[in-house]
Amino acid sequence: MGALWIAHVTVTDEVAYGKYAEMATKAIADHGGEFIARGGKFVQLEGQARPRNVVARFPDIETAEKCYNSDIYQRALNHARDASERELMIIETSE
């Protein structure tokens, strides 16, 4: 089964977050992930809105989790932690 990596983000430091995004993009690609939505227009119907929303598709939930726990992604997170407020989840798809 495939998996979606879904992030809801408020960026508070564009420069540091840009470093995160560059490294995270590589980590996601290295793990077979592909972006299907990245910061585009959205309509918030319930809950807290975040101005940036990202969805990446992975082959399976295990690979998405390996990506998150990879050395390169964890190094990328060092740039994001103080540069954003965010929620991140991985959801298995029914495909």
C-alpha positions as a Markdown table, in Angstrom:
| # | Residue | x | y | z |
|---|---|---|---|---|
| 1 | Met | 0.0 | 0.0 | 0.0 |
| 2 | Gly | 1.2 | 3.5 | -0.8 |
| 3 | Ala | 1.6 | 6.2 | 1.8 |
| 4 | Leu | 1.2 | 10.0 | 2.0 |
| 5 | Trp | 3.4 | 12.3 | 4.0 |
| 6 | Ile | 1.4 | 15.3 | 4.9 |
| 7 | Ala | 2.8 | 18.5 | 6.5 |
| 8 | His | 1.0 | 21.6 | 7.6 |
| 9 | Val | 3.5 | 24.4 | 8.2 |
| 10 | Thr | 3.8 | 28.0 | 9.3 |
| 11 | Val | 7.3 | 29.3 | 8.3 |
| 12 | Thr | 8.8 | 31.8 | 10.8 |
| 13 | Asp | 12.3 | 32.0 | 9.3 |
| 14 | Glu | 12.4 | 31.8 | 5.5 |
| 15 | Val | 16.2 | 31.5 | 5.2 |
| 16 | Ala | 16.6 | 28.6 | 7.7 |
| 17 | Tyr | 13.4 | 26.9 | 6.3 |
| 18 | Gly | 14.8 | 27.2 | 2.8 |
| 19 | Lys | 17.9 | 25.1 | 4.0 |
| 20 | Tyr | 15.5 | 22.6 | 5.4 |
| 21 | Ala | 13.4 | 22.4 | 2.2 |
| 22 | Glu | 16.5 | 21.8 | 0.1 |
| 23 | Met | 17.8 | 19.0 | 2.2 |
| 24 | Ala | 14.3 | 17.5 | 2.8 |
| 25 | Thr | 13.6 | 17.5 | -0.9 |
| 26 | Lys | 16.7 | 15.3 | -1.5 |
| 27 | Ala | 15.8 | 13.0 | 1.4 |
| 28 | Ile | 12.3 | 12.5 | 0.0 |
| 29 | Ala | 13.5 | 11.8 | -3.5 |
| 30 | Asp | 16.2 | 9.4 | -2.3 |
| 31 | His | 13.4 | 7.4 | -0.6 |
| 32 | Gly | 11.2 | 7.2 | -3.7 |
| 33 | Gly | 8.9 | 10.0 | -2.6 |
| 34 | Glu | 7.4 | 12.5 | -5.0 |
| 35 | Phe | 5.6 | 15.7 | -4.2 |
| 36 | Ile | 1.9 | 15.9 | -5.3 |
| 37 | Ala | 1.1 | 19.2 | -3.5 |
| 38 | Arg | 3.6 | 21.7 | -2.3 |
| 39 | Gly | 2.5 | 25.1 | -0.9 |
| 40 | Gly | -0.4 | 25.5 | -3.4 |
| 41 | Lys | -3.8 | 27.1 | -2.9 |
| 42 | Phe | -6.0 | 25.5 | -0.3 |
| 43 | Val | -9.4 | 25.9 | 1.5 |
| 44 | Gln | -9.3 | 25.3 | 5.2 |
| 45 | Leu | -12.7 | 23.9 | 6.3 |
| 46 | Glu | -12.0 | 22.9 | 9.9 |
| 47 | Gly | -9.1 | 23.1 | 12.4 |
| 48 | Gln | -6.1 | 25.4 | 12.5 |
| 49 | Ala | -5.0 | 26.7 | 9.1 |
| 50 | Arg | -1.3 | 26.7 | 8.2 |
| 51 | Pro | -0.2 | 28.8 | 5.2 |
| 52 | Arg | 2.0 | 26.0 | 3.7 |
| 53 | Asn | 0.7 | 22.5 | 3.1 |
| 54 | Val | 2.8 | 19.7 | 1.5 |
| 55 | Val | 1.9 | 16.2 | 0.4 |
| 56 | Ala | 4.4 | 13.7 | -0.8 |
| 57 | Arg | 3.6 | 10.2 | -2.1 |
| 58 | Phe | 5.8 | 7.2 | -1.0 |
| 59 | Pro | 5.7 | 3.6 | -2.1 |
| 60 | Asp | 4.7 | 2.5 | 1.4 |
| 61 | Ile | 4.4 | 3.7 | 5.0 |
| 62 | Glu | 7.6 | 1.9 | 6.0 |
| 63 | Thr | 9.7 | 3.8 | 3.4 |
| 64 | Ala | 8.1 | 7.1 | 4.3 |
| 65 | Glu | 9.0 | 6.5 | 8.0 |
| 66 | Lys | 12.6 | 5.4 | 7.0 |
| 67 | Cys | 12.9 | 8.8 | 5.1 |
| 68 | Tyr | 11.8 | 10.7 | 8.2 |
| 69 | Asn | 14.4 | 8.8 | 10.4 |
| 70 | Ser | 17.2 | 9.0 | 7.8 |
| 71 | Asp | 20.3 | 11.0 | 8.6 |
| 72 | Ile | 19.8 | 13.5 | 5.9 |
| 73 | Tyr | 16.2 | 14.3 | 6.9 |
| 74 | Gln | 17.1 | 14.5 | 10.6 |
| 75 | Arg | 19.9 | 17.0 | 9.6 |
| 76 | Ala | 17.3 | 18.9 | 7.6 |
| 77 | Leu | 15.0 | 19.1 | 10.6 |
| 78 | Asn | 17.7 | 20.9 | 12.5 |
| 79 | His | 17.0 | 23.9 | 10.2 |
| 80 | Ala | 13.2 | 23.6 | 10.5 |
| 81 | Arg | 12.7 | 23.2 | 14.2 |
| 82 | Asp | 13.4 | 26.9 | 15.1 |
| 83 | Ala | 12.2 | 28.2 | 11.7 |
| 84 | Ser | 8.6 | 26.8 | 11.7 |
| 85 | Glu | 5.6 | 25.6 | 13.5 |
| 86 | Arg | 4.4 | 22.4 | 11.9 |
| 87 | Glu | 2.5 | 19.1 | 12.0 |
| 88 | Leu | 3.6 | 16.1 | 10.1 |
| 89 | Met | 1.9 | 12.7 | 9.6 |
| 90 | Ile | 2.2 | 9.7 | 7.4 |
| 91 | Ile | -1.0 | 8.0 | 6.3 |
| 92 | Glu | -1.3 | 4.7 | 4.5 |
| 93 | Thr | -3.4 | 5.0 | 1.3 |
| 94 | Ser | -6.0 | 2.5 | 0.2 |
| 95 | Glu | -4.4 | 2.1 | -3.3 |
